[in-house]
Each structure stands twice: as C-alpha cells, then as structure tokens.
C-alpha cells in the first residue's frame, strides 16, 4: 500500500513520504521474518522485478500496482511487482541508480530497497506527512490477512490429509532427504515445518530418492529450522487412487504410482488398511 501511494501520490501524502514509509515498515518486517526470507524477497525483486521493469520500459508502459494485492502467501508474485515498483521510484529519486547498478561487479548484498532508502533520506515537510489514519487502516487489514492465511493453511492441511485413496508415509528423521528440485510457484507453507507441494518435487539423501511429477506431497522439516532446505524428516503422499506397486529387490525398496517414483535403501514398508508406512529396517 505504501508503494502504491508512492507511485501515485494522493491526498494522504507525497511520493517521497510513502517511499520512506515503505522503507521503514519493510525494515521492521524483515527483522521479524529473518535474514533468509529477506534475502529471498530482495533477490527476487532484483532479478524478476527488474526484468518486469525493463519489459515495461521497452513497451512504453507505466509501472503500476494492482488495486488489490496478491494473497499473502504469494510472496514470489508480490516480489515481481514490488521490484518493478522500486525501480520506478528510483528513477524519480535517483536517476543515476541504473548506472550505479551496472558498475557493480556482482549483486551480493545489494537490494533495491536499500538504494531507495539512501535516495529518500531528505526530510519531508510536516505538511505532507503520511496519513496516520491510513496507516491504522492498513494495520487492521494486515491483521485480517494473517488470520485468513492461518485459517486457509489449516483448511488445506485438513483437506490434503483427508483425501481418499492410499496414503504413503516415508519416515527419514535419522537421515533426512534434501530437495534437488521443486516448483516454487506450486508450493504452500502450511505450518512452521510443513510444505505442501502440488506439482513437482525431487528429494535425495542417504536413504535414496523420491521423485514426484503431477502428484502432491506434504514435506515435514525440522522444528526451528528451514522447513525444506534443512532436510525433510517425513514425506506424506495422500490420495493415491491408481495402482500402487511396492516391491523389495536386493535391499532396495521400490515404490511406484502415478506421478510417484521412490527408490529407498535399507527401509521396509508396513501396510495397514490403505496406509503404507516406510521406515528404517
């Protein structure tokens, strides 16, 4: 919202005022979400956001933000739009920013919002201060979004675990799997440790490999750590309604279903009703 007002100033404050407000609030949010999440957003803004900005410039189109924000969970999609918006504000605040970027040997430690922060340090006259009333409205809307996001995550988790068909659970706490590939546009964070993958996932580790394409899977990571990059301790696949093949050959457990291929070493499969639990021998 601050970026939206900065791009198209209204009676609620000037463009530089809202640029400074964006920088202030972003610093508070990044301090809360942590360095890794902040680096992801900034990197996406720099790479994908600038690509969108260049495309708009080449086509002679103005960079704008939609009246409604993407859902809170769509961090990557937001970063595309935010990156292009930041570049547009930099055009106004520091026309030499593109030359400065070109002179950099690499982008390590660089961010568009840091460059904007340096460009809008001039104090804003009291007559054009950002509206306190508007800030309060946004805080209320943000709280509503957080509650809605939590409810949606709970709904998605319940629906996924309740899907009809076979359930396959692979336990790997002693030797976690690590991601070799996944689709960042088709994942949903469901809790501090769980991520729902809805299109593609490739895992590998000391116990073997699991490949999914066109299938869904729920990964569970380590509490207090990154839910995916610090290792997957449990993988749950539900809703398998086609034929499921489970066979053991020379110490390798092979599991095959539509969109699911797993090759696991030193593990056994226990079946109860329509649930298969795979764990170390």
C-alpha positions as CSV (number, residue, x, y, z in Angstrom):
1,X,0.0,0.0,0.0
2,X,2.8,2.4,0.8
3,X,4.4,1.6,-2.6
4,X,1.0,2.2,-4.3
5,X,0.8,5.7,-2.8
6,X,4.4,6.4,-3.6
7,X,3.8,5.5,-7.3
8,X,0.6,7.6,-7.5
9,X,0.6,10.2,-4.6
10,X,-2.9,11.1,-3.2
11,X,-4.2,13.5,-0.7
12,X,-2.9,11.1,2.0
13,X,0.8,12.1,1.5
14,X,3.6,12.7,-1.0
15,X,5.5,10.2,-3.0
16,X,8.8,10.6,-1.1
17,X,6.9,10.3,2.2
18,X,5.4,7.0,1.2
19,X,8.7,5.8,-0.1
20,X,10.2,6.4,3.3
21,X,7.2,4.7,5.0
22,X,7.8,1.7,2.8
23,X,11.4,1.5,3.8
24,X,10.6,1.9,7.5
25,X,7.9,-0.8,7.6
26,X,10.0,-3.2,5.5
27,X,12.9,-2.9,7.9
28,X,10.6,-3.9,10.8
29,X,9.1,-6.8,8.8
30,X,12.4,-8.2,7.7
31,X,13.7,-8.1,11.2
32,X,10.7,-10.3,12.2
33,X,10.9,-12.8,9.3
34,X,14.7,-13.3,9.4
35,X,17.6,-12.8,7.1
36,X,16.9,-15.8,4.8
37,X,13.4,-14.7,4.0
38,X,14.5,-11.1,3.5
39,X,17.3,-12.2,1.1
40,X,14.8,-14.3,-0.9
41,X,12.5,-11.4,-1.4
42,X,15.3,-8.9,-2.2
43,X,16.9,-11.4,-4.7
44,X,13.6,-12.0,-6.4
45,X,12.9,-8.3,-6.7
46,X,16.3,-7.7,-8.1
47,X,16.1,-10.5,-10.7
48,X,12.5,-10.9,-11.6
49,X,11.3,-7.5,-10.6
50,X,13.9,-5.7,-12.7
51,X,13.0,-8.0,-15.6
52,X,9.4,-6.8,-15.4
53,X,10.6,-3.2,-15.1
54,X,12.7,-3.5,-18.2
55,X,9.9,-5.1,-20.1
56,X,7.5,-2.2,-19.2
57,X,10.1,0.4,-20.2
58,X,10.7,-1.4,-23.6
59,X,7.0,-1.4,-24.3
60,X,6.5,2.2,-23.2
61,X,4.1,1.1,-20.4
62,X,3.9,2.7,-16.9
63,X,4.7,0.5,-13.9
64,X,1.6,0.3,-11.7
65,X,0.4,-1.9,-8.8
66,X,-3.0,-3.6,-9.0
67,X,-5.7,-2.2,-6.8
68,X,-5.8,-5.5,-4.9
69,X,-2.7,-7.2,-3.6
70,X,-1.9,-10.8,-4.4
71,X,-2.8,-13.2,-1.5
72,X,-0.3,-13.0,1.4
73,X,1.1,-16.5,0.6
74,X,2.1,-15.4,-2.9
75,X,5.5,-13.9,-1.8
76,X,7.2,-14.6,-5.2
77,X,4.4,-12.9,-7.2
78,X,4.4,-9.9,-4.9
79,X,8.2,-9.6,-5.3
80,X,7.9,-9.3,-9.1
81,X,5.6,-6.3,-8.8
82,X,7.4,-4.7,-5.9
83,X,10.8,-4.9,-7.7
84,X,9.4,-3.2,-10.7
85,X,7.8,-0.5,-8.5
86,X,11.0,0.1,-6.6
87,X,12.9,0.6,-9.8
88,X,10.3,3.2,-10.9
89,X,10.6,5.1,-7.7
90,X,14.4,5.0,-8.0
91,X,14.0,6.6,-11.5
92,X,12.4,9.6,-9.7
93,X,14.5,9.7,-6.6
94,X,18.0,8.9,-8.1
95,X,18.1,8.9,-11.9
96,X,21.7,7.6,-11.8
97,X,20.8,4.4,-10.0
98,X,20.9,2.3,-13.1
99,X,24.5,3.3,-13.9
100,X,25.5,2.6,-10.3
101,X,24.0,-0.9,-10.7
102,X,25.8,-1.5,-13.9
103,X,29.1,-0.7,-12.3
104,X,28.7,-3.3,-9.6
105,X,30.8,-6.4,-10.0
106,X,28.1,-8.6,-8.5
107,X,24.7,-8.2,-6.7
108,X,25.8,-9.7,-3.4
109,X,24.5,-7.7,-0.5
110,X,22.7,-5.3,-2.9
111,X,19.0,-4.5,-2.8
112,X,16.6,-2.1,-4.5
113,X,15.0,-1.0,-1.2
114,X,18.4,-0.2,0.3
115,X,19.2,2.0,-2.7
116,X,15.8,3.7,-2.4
117,X,16.4,4.2,1.4
118,X,19.6,6.1,0.5
119,X,17.8,8.2,-2.1
120,X,14.9,9.4,0.1
121,X,16.7,10.5,3.2
122,X,15.8,14.1,2.8
123,X,13.2,15.1,5.5
124,X,9.7,15.6,4.3
125,X,7.9,18.8,5.4
126,X,5.2,18.3,8.1
127,X,2.5,19.5,5.7
128,X,2.9,16.3,3.5
129,X,3.4,13.7,6.2
130,X,1.8,10.3,5.6
131,X,-1.7,9.9,6.9
132,X,-1.9,8.3,10.4
133,X,-5.4,7.3,9.6
134,X,-4.4,5.4,6.5
135,X,-1.6,3.6,8.4
136,X,-4.1,2.4,11.0
137,X,-6.4,1.1,8.3
138,X,-3.6,-0.9,6.7
139,X,-2.6,-2.4,10.1
140,X,-6.1,-3.6,10.6
141,X,-6.2,-5.1,7.1
142,X,-2.9,-6.8,7.6
143,X,-4.1,-8.4,10.8
144,X,-7.2,-9.7,9.0
145,X,-5.0,-11.1,6.2
146,X,-2.9,-13.0,8.8
147,X,-5.9,-14.6,10.4
148,X,-7.3,-15.5,7.0
149,X,-4.0,-17.1,5.9
150,X,-3.8,-19.2,9.1
151,X,-7.4,-20.4,8.5
152,X,-6.6,-21.2,4.9
153,X,-3.5,-23.2,5.8
154,X,-5.4,-25.2,8.3
155,X,-8.1,-25.9,5.7
156,X,-5.6,-27.0,3.1
157,X,-3.8,-29.3,5.5
158,X,-7.1,-31.0,6.6
159,X,-8.3,-31.4,3.1
160,X,-5.0,-32.9,1.9
161,X,-4.8,-35.4,4.8
162,X,-8.4,-36.4,4.3
163,X,-8.1,-37.3,0.6
164,X,-9.5,-40.7,-0.4
165,X,-7.1,-43.4,-1.6
166,X,-3.8,-44.8,-0.4
167,X,-1.6,-42.9,2.0
168,X,2.2,-43.3,1.8
169,X,4.3,-42.0,4.7
170,X,8.1,-42.1,4.4
171,X,10.0,-41.6,7.7
172,X,13.5,-40.2,7.4
173,X,14.2,-38.5,10.7
174,X,17.6,-40.2,11.1
175,X,18.8,-39.4,7.6
176,X,16.7,-36.6,6.1
177,X,16.1,-36.1,2.4
178,X,17.2,-32.8,0.8
179,X,15.5,-31.1,-2.2
180,X,17.1,-31.5,-5.6
181,X,14.2,-29.7,-7.3
182,X,10.8,-28.3,-6.6
183,X,8.3,-25.8,-8.2
184,X,8.4,-22.6,-6.2
185,X,5.1,-21.4,-7.8
186,X,3.3,-24.6,-6.7
187,X,4.0,-24.9,-3.0
188,X,2.1,-23.8,0.1
189,X,3.6,-23.3,3.5
190,X,1.1,-25.0,5.9
191,X,3.0,-24.7,9.2
192,X,6.4,-23.9,10.7
193,X,7.6,-27.3,9.5
194,X,5.2,-28.4,6.7
195,X,5.1,-27.5,3.0
196,X,2.5,-28.8,0.5
197,X,3.9,-29.4,-3.0
198,X,1.2,-29.6,-5.6
199,X,3.1,-30.3,-8.9
200,X,6.8,-31.3,-8.7
201,X,9.3,-32.4,-6.1
202,X,12.6,-34.3,-6.2
203,X,14.3,-35.4,-3.0
204,X,17.6,-37.2,-2.4
205,X,19.5,-38.4,0.6
206,X,21.4,-41.3,2.2
207,X,18.3,-43.4,2.1
208,X,17.6,-43.0,-1.6
209,X,15.4,-40.7,-3.7
210,X,11.8,-39.7,-4.2
211,X,10.5,-38.1,-7.4
212,X,7.0,-36.6,-7.9
213,X,5.6,-35.0,-11.0
214,X,1.9,-34.2,-11.3
215,X,1.4,-35.6,-7.8
216,X,1.0,-33.9,-4.4
217,X,3.2,-34.4,-1.3
218,X,3.5,-32.9,2.2
219,X,7.0,-32.5,3.5
220,X,7.9,-32.0,7.1
221,X,11.2,-30.4,8.2
222,X,12.9,-29.8,11.5
223,X,11.3,-27.5,14.1
224,X,13.1,-24.2,14.4
225,X,14.9,-24.6,11.0
226,X,14.0,-24.1,7.4
227,X,11.1,-26.5,6.6
228,X,12.7,-27.7,3.4
229,X,16.4,-26.7,2.9
230,X,17.4,-28.1,6.3
231,X,16.2,-31.6,5.4
232,X,12.9,-33.4,5.1
233,X,12.2,-35.7,8.0
234,X,8.9,-37.0,6.8
235,X,7.1,-37.2,3.5
236,X,3.3,-37.9,3.3
237,X,1.6,-38.6,0.0
238,X,-2.2,-39.0,0.0
239,X,-4.9,-39.6,-2.5
240,X,-3.2,-42.4,-4.5
241,X,-6.2,-43.9,-6.3
242,X,-4.3,-45.6,-9.1
243,X,-2.3,-48.8,-8.8
244,X,0.5,-48.6,-6.2
245,X,3.4,-51.0,-6.6
246,X,5.7,-51.8,-3.6
247,X,8.5,-54.3,-4.1
248,X,11.8,-55.1,-2.4
249,X,14.7,-56.2,-4.6
250,X,18.3,-56.7,-3.3
251,X,17.8,-54.3,-0.4
252,X,16.2,-51.6,-2.4
253,X,12.6,-50.8,-1.8
254,X,10.8,-49.6,-4.9
255,X,7.5,-47.7,-4.8
256,X,5.7,-46.7,-7.9
257,X,2.4,-45.0,-8.6
258,X,1.0,-42.4,-11.0
259,X,3.4,-39.4,-10.7
260,X,5.4,-41.1,-7.8
261,X,8.7,-42.9,-8.1
262,X,10.7,-43.8,-4.9
263,X,13.9,-45.9,-4.6
264,X,14.9,-46.4,-1.0
265,X,17.7,-48.3,0.6
266,X,17.7,-50.1,4.0
267,X,14.0,-49.4,4.5
268,X,10.9,-51.5,5.0
269,X,7.2,-51.0,4.2
270,X,4.4,-51.8,6.7
271,X,0.9,-51.8,5.3
272,X,-2.3,-51.2,7.4
273,X,-5.6,-50.8,5.6
274,X,-4.9,-48.2,2.9
275,X,-1.8,-46.8,4.6
276,X,1.8,-47.7,3.9
277,X,4.5,-46.6,6.4
278,X,8.1,-46.7,5.2
279,X,10.9,-46.6,7.8
280,X,14.4,-47.9,8.5
281,X,14.8,-51.6,9.0
